[in-house]
Amino acid sequence: MLKHAFIISAHKDVEQLKLLIRSLQFGDVFIHIDKKNDQLYNELKSFYSQNDHIYFVSNRISVNWSGFSQVRATIELLKLVDYTKNRYDYIHFISGQDLLLMKQVQLNQYLLKNGLDKQYVDVEDIGSYKWRLTTYSFFRENPKNRNICYRILDNCLRLIQRPIIHRSNFKNYDLYKGSSWFSITNDCMKYILDTIENTDYVTKFKYTACPDEHFFQILLMNSKYKNKIMKYNGRYVVFEGLQASPKLLDNDDYDQFMNGQYMFARKFDLGENPEIINKIITYLQT
């Protein structure tokens, strides 16, 4: 039987998180709650205070969309996993609005099918997104960075930089992009933490844009793990048009993701579509 760790980055909705955690009861669960929501953190920590399989990051990060704080929160989760000294076959990184789609046996079979040395990380060539890493973005840790004024100012500063500033922060690296969410082996996790601790890799991401969509891809695709990466993370996510966030899934999506191809799906909202969440949870518990 495989041993799983589920690491969750969350910022809202205590009841939805409880449903998610219940569905992950066959593994250990590690939770980072955005530092901006003390009430959620305190309520969950109190509720699970007697549960030895649920861990909370104490060094919480105030997470901002498209900022390096998103990566920092993920790193804190990985550090907490490592701190337990438990050895997991897979560490699955998900958000508080994800859901597991497979029962324990199904998940084990899915992973065993490809071999237990594979890393499920979404990877694509960087294409036209190289600017995120090679120009300076100064407002990514501003909580209001999605405001139209900040976005216009950020775009203007980037256009001014492009002909005169050429950052060399990723010299000799092949660059990639992809989804933030992943499932990796214990050895791979340790390699990531060792690289962060003993190299200047983190500093390369200062004043970059959306580093959570590049950080782990670049690190692993420029490492010994390159040929073990599936370039696919086993998540069902739907983006509509040019929206920056995925659409909320509902009953119309059920047959699209409950077909054995995906380990997880996002994103769900208990307030908007409780039926689909309850339907999945019921399936997992039968």
Secondary structure as UniProt FT lines:
FT   STRAND          4..10
FT   HELIX           14..23
FT   TURN            24..26
FT   STRAND          28..33
FT   TURN            35..36
FT   HELIX           38..47
FT   TURN            48..50
FT   TURN            52..53
FT   STRAND          54..56
FT   TURN            65..66
FT   HELIX           69..83
FT   TURN            84..85
FT   STRAND          90..95
FT   TURN            96..97
FT   STRAND          98..100
FT   HELIX           104..114
FT   TURN            116..117
FT   STRAND          119..121
FT   STRAND          124..125
FT   HELIX           127..129
FT   HELIX           131..134
FT   TURN            140..141
FT   TURN            143..146
FT   HELIX           148..161
FT   TURN            162..164
FT   TURN            169..172
FT   STRAND          176..177
FT   STRAND          182..184
FT   HELIX           186..198
FT   HELIX           201..205
FT   TURN            206..207
FT   HELIX           211..213
FT   HELIX           215..221
FT   TURN            224..225
FT   HELIX           226..228
FT   STRAND          235..236
FT   TURN            241..242
FT   HELIX           251..253
FT   HELIX           254..257
FT   TURN            258..261
FT   STRAND          264..266
FT   TURN            270..272
FT   HELIX           274..285
//
